[in-house]
Amino acid sequence: MNPVKIQLADCIQCGECASACLYNAIYMDEYPVIDQSHCLLCKSCINSCPLGLISIEETATNEDAPCCSEAQGIWVLAEFRDGLIAPVTYELLGAARRLSDISSEEVSVILIGASCKGHEESLIAAGANHIYIAESSYLADRLEEMISEILVEMVGKFRPNILLIGASHWGRGVSARTASILHTGLTADCTQLEIAPSSKRLLQIRPAFGGNLLATIETPLHRPQMASVRPRVMTPAKLDHERVGRITKYDVRHLVTNNRVELLAEEVMASCSSVTDASVLIAGGKGMQSKENVRLLYKLADLLGGKVAASRAAVEAGWLPYECQVGQTGQTVKPLLYIACGISGQVQHTVAMSEAQTIIAINNDPYAPIFQYADYGIIGNISEILPALIQELQGKAEITELC
Ligand SMILES: Cc1cc2nc3c(=O)[nH]c(=O)nc-3n(C[C@H](O)[C@H](O)[C@H](O)COP(=O)(O)OP(=O)(O)OC[C@H]3O[C@@H](n4cnc5c(N)ncnc54)[C@H](O)[C@@H]3O)c2cc1C
């Protein structure tokens, strides 16, 4: 029940309340109508009425607004591309399941795309209680504008409390559009998600001020509470094939045909996806000293079946492309092996690689912070250590070939 009351019997239909509403929560349908999903009890309508016909329960606070108090459920927007569910969806489901264990709210996955059936079983096994499928051949191009429009309509209808989206290139676009249309907050690139013990609000935790401190952000007055999380930051949900869930088809025919954007072509850069998917990364920093030395990284990567990554300083020096950059403003990685060559280990870099299973650091400064993260450290000059390592590995490869 909305605590805002309008005495419609005496209303002169002047529309002043609708014009005064800061959140477009009042519209005129002959008489004023309150859209509860937008009303935040801001009270701006009360003073606007020339006849003083609008009142609000005195004890009501903003958090009693129906858009907050009636919101229920944790939603995960599935990232569906090339016929597959992207791993970040399962990582978000792992987080959603954990949040749900605290708040006892149901976890739903929103699956929007063309020919996206066939994944329901694995999504339920990963923790979804409910899957909404919005399917149409018009959605094959995954246009952000169209996906957001569908999501906004669904949020308006079902009022979720929390909405989690992967912070991939696609997810960043969709989440920002959706949050702005819904007039709600969005915390991008969260590294932790928790539920506040007393208020039960979502605590959206992310590095701030260049990664020097962790900020905890709350969305007290708007719903859904939206957060995006980069791929590989959260641990994927453990599959439990005994789990059962519900599936609801959501009709989007009325939304998908009037699109303003047409995708003419799509080009995937060859080097782009490789660092996040690689299980071995050989990363070079400013300590590589020159572009010529970077070939040592490629040589070592070849021998170990890995890819080359970079610190921002190496990218800014023009030695390696931005697509290779690991860090706060680059990619987040979680390989089995990360060899940091001539990288000092500033927090903006380590925040995105410290979860690697094994880290080896090579640096000529024994006090370089990277050694605090390393499982193995080699103190020495890159131009001596890397050729020696390469020679050793080449020797091994030759011996293996001979055997
Ligand atoms: C908002 C913001 C976002 C940022 N985002 C990122 C990001 O996404 N990724 C990122 O990496 N950085 C990022 N940075 C930059 C970050 O703070 C560091 O400046 C950067 O990571 C340093 O790169 P580096 O370690 O290669 O260079 P340096 O800090 O210059 O370190 C070079 C290291 O190489 C060692 N060295 C030198 N010569 C040799 C040699 N011959 N042999 C062996 N070792 C040698 C040195 O001892 C030193 O430890 C960001 C900064 C800000 C403010």
Ligand as a Chemical Component Dictionary entry (heavy atoms), coordinates in Angstrom:
data_LIG
# 
_chem_comp.id                   LIG 
_chem_comp.type                 NON-POLYMER 
_chem_comp.pdbx_formal_charge   0 
_chem_comp.three_letter_code    LIG 
# 
loop_
_chem_comp_atom.comp_id 
_chem_comp_atom.atom_id 
_chem_comp_atom.alt_atom_id 
_chem_comp_atom.type_symbol 
_chem_comp_atom.charge 
_chem_comp_atom.model_Cartn_x 
_chem_comp_atom.model_Cartn_y 
_chem_comp_atom.model_Cartn_z 
_chem_comp_atom.pdbx_ordinal 
LIG C1  C1  C 0 43.136 4.762  -11.901 1  
LIG C2  C2  C 0 44.324 3.907  -12.255 2  
LIG C3  C3  C 0 44.117 2.752  -12.964 3  
LIG C4  C4  C 0 45.208 1.924  -13.276 4  
LIG N1  N1  N 0 44.981 0.773  -13.968 5  
LIG C5  C5  C 0 46.033 -0.070 -14.173 6  
LIG C6  C6  C 0 45.836 -1.335 -14.814 7  
LIG O1  O1  O 0 44.732 -1.691 -15.254 8  
LIG N2  N2  N 0 46.889 -2.154 -14.951 9  
LIG C7  C7  C 0 48.159 -1.818 -14.516 10 
LIG O2  O2  O 0 49.087 -2.633 -14.672 11 
LIG N3  N3  N 0 48.363 -0.614 -13.946 12 
LIG C8  C8  C 0 47.359 0.263  -13.784 13 
LIG N4  N4  N 0 47.604 1.485  -13.223 14 
LIG C9  C9  C 0 49.000 1.903  -13.061 15 
LIG C10 C10 C 0 49.664 1.337  -11.828 16 
LIG O3  O3  O 0 49.453 2.192  -10.736 17 
LIG C11 C11 C 0 51.182 1.224  -12.050 18 
LIG O4  O4  O 0 51.691 2.471  -12.453 19 
LIG C12 C12 C 0 51.559 0.199  -13.113 20 
LIG O5  O5  O 0 50.949 -1.038 -12.838 21 
LIG C13 C13 C 0 53.066 0.024  -13.102 22 
LIG O6  O6  O 0 53.451 -0.832 -14.114 23 
LIG P1  P1  P 0 54.814 -1.623 -14.005 24 
LIG O7  O7  O 0 54.804 -2.433 -12.770 25 
LIG O8  O8  O 0 55.024 -2.307 -15.308 26 
LIG O9  O9  O 0 55.878 -0.432 -13.943 27 
LIG P2  P2  P 0 56.793 0.126  -12.702 28 
LIG O10 O10 O 0 55.899 0.418  -11.568 29 
LIG O11 O11 O 0 57.575 1.163  -13.305 30 
LIG O12 O12 O 0 57.625 -1.147 -12.325 31 
LIG C14 C14 C 0 58.663 -1.671 -13.093 32 
LIG C15 C15 C 0 59.287 -2.771 -12.265 33 
LIG O13 O13 O 0 60.268 -3.401 -13.047 34 
LIG C16 C16 C 0 61.421 -3.616 -12.249 35 
LIG N5  N5  N 0 62.580 -3.601 -13.154 36 
LIG C17 C17 C 0 63.165 -2.567 -13.789 37 
LIG N6  N6  N 0 64.167 -2.966 -14.567 38 
LIG C18 C18 C 0 64.198 -4.308 -14.444 39 
LIG C19 C19 C 0 65.035 -5.312 -14.999 40 
LIG N7  N7  N 0 66.012 -5.028 -15.870 41 
LIG N8  N8  N 0 64.840 -6.597 -14.630 42 
LIG C20 C20 C 0 63.879 -6.935 -13.728 43 
LIG N9  N9  N 0 63.052 -6.014 -13.194 44 
LIG C21 C21 C 0 63.216 -4.725 -13.538 45 
LIG C22 C22 C 0 61.450 -2.491 -11.265 46 
LIG O14 O14 O 0 62.157 -2.861 -10.085 47 
LIG C23 C23 C 0 59.983 -2.270 -10.999 48 
LIG O15 O15 O 0 59.557 -3.042 -9.882  49 
LIG C24 C24 C 0 46.533 2.300  -12.900 50 
LIG C25 C25 C 0 46.706 3.493  -12.181 51 
LIG C26 C26 C 0 45.634 4.280  -11.873 52 
LIG C27 C27 C 0 45.864 5.525  -11.095 53 
# 
loop_
_chem_comp_bond.comp_id 
_chem_comp_bond.atom_id_1 
_chem_comp_bond.atom_id_2 
_chem_comp_bond.value_order 
_chem_comp_bond.pdbx_ordinal 
LIG C1  C2  SING 1  
LIG C2  C3  SING 2  
LIG C2  C26 DOUB 3  
LIG C3  C4  DOUB 4  
LIG C4  N1  SING 5  
LIG C4  C24 SING 6  
LIG N1  C5  DOUB 7  
LIG C5  C6  SING 8  
LIG C5  C8  SING 9  
LIG C6  O1  DOUB 10 
LIG C6  N2  SING 11 
LIG N2  C7  SING 12 
LIG C7  O2  DOUB 13 
LIG C7  N3  SING 14 
LIG N3  C8  DOUB 15 
LIG C8  N4  SING 16 
LIG N4  C9  SING 17 
LIG N4  C24 SING 18 
LIG C9  C10 SING 19 
LIG C10 O3  SING 20 
LIG C10 C11 SING 21 
LIG C11 O4  SING 22 
LIG C11 C12 SING 23 
LIG C12 O5  SING 24 
LIG C12 C13 SING 25 
LIG C13 O6  SING 26 
LIG O6  P1  SING 27 
LIG P1  O7  DOUB 28 
LIG P1  O8  SING 29 
LIG P1  O9  SING 30 
LIG O9  P2  SING 31 
LIG P2  O10 DOUB 32 
LIG P2  O11 SING 33 
LIG P2  O12 SING 34 
LIG O12 C14 SING 35 
LIG C14 C15 SING 36 
LIG C15 O13 SING 37 
LIG C15 C23 SING 38 
LIG O13 C16 SING 39 
LIG C16 N5  SING 40 
LIG C16 C22 SING 41 
LIG N5  C17 SING 42 
LIG N5  C21 SING 43 
LIG C17 N6  DOUB 44 
LIG N6  C18 SING 45 
LIG C18 C19 SING 46 
LIG C18 C21 DOUB 47 
LIG C19 N7  SING 48 
LIG C19 N8  DOUB 49 
LIG N8  C20 SING 50 
LIG C20 N9  DOUB 51 
LIG N9  C21 SING 52 
LIG C22 O14 SING 53 
LIG C22 C23 SING 54 
LIG C23 O15 SING 55 
LIG C24 C25 DOUB 56 
LIG C25 C26 SING 57 
LIG C26 C27 SING 58 
# 
